[in-house]
Amino acid sequence: MVARLKSIFVTLFLISITISFDAYSQEVRGFLQTPRGDINNFSVAGWACQIGNSESIEVSLYAGNDLSPNNLIQTIKANRDNEQAVRDACGSEGYHRFKFDISPETIYLHSGKPIVARAFIGSKQRVLTNGTNPVYPVLPETSVKGIVDGIGQANSKYFLMGWACQPEIEVPVRLTAFTQNSSGEVKLLSFNHETSTTSEPSVSQACDTSSTKHRFRIPIEQSVVDEFAGRPVHVLAEDSFGSSRQFLFNSGKINIPATAARSAPASKPNILIFFTDDQGFADLGIQNVLDDVKTPNIDSLAQNGVQFTNGYITAPQCSPSRAGLLAGRYQQRFKLDENSHIPMSIEQQTIAERFKAAGYNTGAFGKWHLEIMNTSKEWGQENYPEIQPFVAGKVPLDVQLSYFPHERGFDDMFVGYTGSYWRNVDLLGRKTEVERYSNNTFRVDLTTEATMSFIDKNWQRPFFAYVAHYAPHVPLEAPQEYLDRFPEDMPERRRYALAMMSALDDGVGKIIDQLKTYNILDNTLIMFISDNGAPLGDDMTDAPIANRNEAWNGSLNTPFTGEKGMLTEGALRVPFIVQWPNMVESNQVIDTPVSSLDAAYTALKVAEVEELQDLDGVDLLPLVTDNNSADFDDRALFWRFYFQRAVRQGDWKYMQIGLEREYLFDMTKSEPESVNLISENPGKADELRALYWQWSAEMPREETLIEAPLPFLERVDRYLPTGQ
């Protein structure tokens, strides 16, 4: 009897344990994490489960403490992967994590309301907490804003253009555009048209959002132009939540173009010159020399225009090369043979001054390097002999500034090197006092941004933009996003140079896209040139990036000989591209020798600037439009730099270095400076030598024949053939 009672007791005990365990195993558990993100990227996450059950359970998210269907946001499964601690708490190996991604629209509807999450399975449920009272983000008190830029025309079609946004919110803005006739009859041009086109950095900055889709381009039918010509256009912007609406700036001040405008003559072309820094011949994809360089946007300029395979600059160094381009004359004519001869003489007229006199708006962005610097010892001795040793900062500020772009024909300037700039406009294109400005944004991106702001402001008028990205000149630097485009198994200096040139290419692409947005690309003459070849430091030592004493900037001059500072092809022959969709056929490759002097002359000629007889270049248009090379066949190009002199005429190049080294090269050869032909062709050498000295005699700085320093001669002998 006792044994039987014990058996019954044990059975009842086991049943009670089983019942208790079953009840326990049905408990719902979970945790709500602190929400993350902002209005544009907000999420609510956590974990939820039924104890002992590996099946994923459902979680509902609500706005407010009233868990009614009216406040339900979304229901999802808690089926995301989770860590071991969650599996231990749930007593199972299932997936128990969840995450709700909350749209800006939801935040707008429930701004400031409590966030409540409920986990449930069957009849079991639990409201999830974390010890706090989270709420949906409170919307900032912002309203839509924007500008109607104007009405542009492309391919005989009209477009209403501008930008609009709701600051801090990425959701597109909706636009309703309309006009009305004198009787008050309204004509809708668009209804709920969303901003969807990428905007320039200055607009994104004004909108204070990571989204760049703020621009609009609304087509205007020809029938509307015919019927409502001269009538004002109104643009009402409304945020996508329907909470804010207002007319954009300039709304009602832009008129439907008159029908007669369709037959009006085209305006003068815009001029856009990209002038890069120490970029070697090899470093464009379109050159087909190296396969590690990525420049699709610059390549497209050549594919849609002309690639010159014999494009030259006037000096193998920054300042004289820039001076030659910006004067349109050999820089030796105003005694700026080398970097140490800066600043550029105030008496020398710049092409910007000529453009400005012709009605152009002008802007200079990036590297200038024609101002007074500590290396201006010759200028200092002539003008401030009392400053010993010469320091540029001791020259009165007003004198220093007289050599900057804003005093040399440029309306807007944003120029400098790394982190420090001189400007008279901000990054939104608004005028400021002439001031020194600090900004640690990557220098290539900053130059692009300043240029785009200039175009924003001037796209309706002819403009000349001189865009001189300070790249890939040392010091080498690049944000990680650009470095990540290139593998690490290459020389570090090469990788940094490629990253800088990739950033430069991105900038060119953004500017081209901007010209397309404003429908002015076809009427813009674009030139892309480097200021000289790459410095190689003799042996391209891959020194650490922080080493400021290493000359090699990672760029390459392949397949040509020599480097920056010499008068060899590697120093003088550079990337040289011209694009002008209105006038120049695409996919042209021209091997006629041309010069940056020709770029200046051509730009002024198409801008209808008169009295160009003092310039040293010739017009490129006959060459690129009709293959007419008459002005180039017998034209000689001259160089004079640091104990060196050279002249190229047609297929021949003569060069002398110091006193004893003379060379004659056949430029039709694949490696033109590998064989010295002066012994076989003494008559041609005599002819070119005489041409050179005739030219040199015209220059105000007298040239003295002396031997070059030994270290430089050793460099020369490493690159050029010895003997005759």
HELIX and SHEET records of a PDB file:
HELIX    1   1 VAL A    2  SER A   25  1                                  24    
HELIX    2   2 PRO A   69  ASN A   71  5                                   3    
HELIX    3   3 GLN A   84  CYS A   90  1                                   7    
HELIX    4   4 PRO A  104  HIS A  110  1                                   7    
HELIX    5   5 PRO A  201  CYS A  207  1                                   7    
HELIX    6   6 GLN A  222  PHE A  228  1                                   7    
HELIX    7   7 THR A  259  SER A  263  5                                   5    
HELIX    8   8 GLY A  285  GLN A  287  5                                   3    
HELIX    9   9 PRO A  296  GLN A  303  1                                   8    
HELIX   10  10 CYS A  318  ALA A  327  1                                  10    
HELIX   11  11 GLN A  331  PHE A  334  5                                   4    
HELIX   12  12 ASN A  339  HIS A  341  5                                   3    
HELIX   13  13 ILE A  351  ALA A  357  1                                   7    
HELIX   14  14 LYS A  377  ASN A  383  1                                   7    
HELIX   15  15 ALA A  392  LYS A  394  5                                   3    
HELIX   16  16 LEU A  397  LEU A  401  1                                   5    
HELIX   17  17 PRO A  405  GLU A  407  5                                   3    
HELIX   18  18 ARG A  443  ASN A  458  1                                  16    
HELIX   19  19 GLN A  480  LEU A  483  1                                   4    
HELIX   20  20 GLU A  492  THR A  517  1                                  26    
HELIX   21  21 LEU A  521  ASN A  523  5                                   3    
HELIX   22  22 GLU A  569  LEU A  572  1                                   4    
HELIX   23  23 SER A  596  VAL A  606  1                                  11    
HELIX   24  24 LEU A  621  ASP A  626  1                                   6    
HELIX   25  25 ALA A  630  ASP A  633  1                                   4    
HELIX   26  26 PRO A  682  SER A  696  1                                  15    
HELIX   27  27 LEU A  710  TYR A  719  1                                  10    
SHEET    1   A 3 VAL A  28  LEU A  32  0                                        
SHEET    2   A 3 PHE A  42  GLN A  50 -1                                        
SHEET    3   A 3 ARG A  97  ILE A 102 -1                                        
SHEET    1   B 4 LEU A  72  LYS A  77  0                                        
SHEET    2   B 4 GLU A  58  ALA A  63 -1                                        
SHEET    3   B 4 ILE A 115  ILE A 121 -1                                        
SHEET    4   B 4 LYS A 124  LEU A 128 -1                                        
SHEET    1   C 4 LYS A 145  ALA A 154  0                                        
SHEET    2   C 4 LYS A 157  CYS A 165 -1                                        
SHEET    3   C 4 LYS A 213  ILE A 220 -1                                        
SHEET    4   C 4 THR A 197  THR A 198 -1                                        
SHEET    1   D 4 VAL A 186  GLU A 194  0                                        
SHEET    2   D 4 VAL A 173  GLN A 180 -1                                        
SHEET    3   D 4 PRO A 232  ASP A 239 -1                                        
SHEET    4   D 4 ARG A 245  PHE A 247 -1                                        
SHEET    1   E 4 VAL A 186  GLU A 194  0                                        
SHEET    2   E 4 VAL A 173  GLN A 180 -1                                        
SHEET    3   E 4 PRO A 232  ASP A 239 -1                                        
SHEET    4   E 4 ILE A 254  ASN A 255 -1                                        
SHEET    1   F10 LYS A 431  SER A 438  0                                        
SHEET    2   F10 SER A 420  VAL A 425 -1                                        
SHEET    3   F10 ASP A 412  GLY A 416 -1                                        
SHEET    4   F10 ASN A 361  GLY A 366  1                                        
SHEET    5   F10 PHE A 463  ALA A 468  1                                        
SHEET    6   F10 ASN A 270  THR A 276  1                                        
SHEET    7   F10 THR A 524  SER A 530  1                                        
SHEET    8   F10 PHE A 576  GLN A 579 -1                                        
SHEET    9   F10 VAL A 306  PHE A 308 -1                                        
SHEET   10   F10 GLN A 588  ILE A 590  1                                        
SHEET    1   G 2 GLY A 311  TYR A 312  0                                        
SHEET    2   G 2 VAL A 594  SER A 595  1                                        
SHEET    1   H 4 ALA A 636  PHE A 641  0                                        
SHEET    2   H 4 GLN A 644  GLN A 649 -1                                        
SHEET    3   H 4 TRP A 652  ILE A 657 -1                                        
SHEET    4   H 4 ARG A 661  ASP A 666 -1                                        
END                                                                             
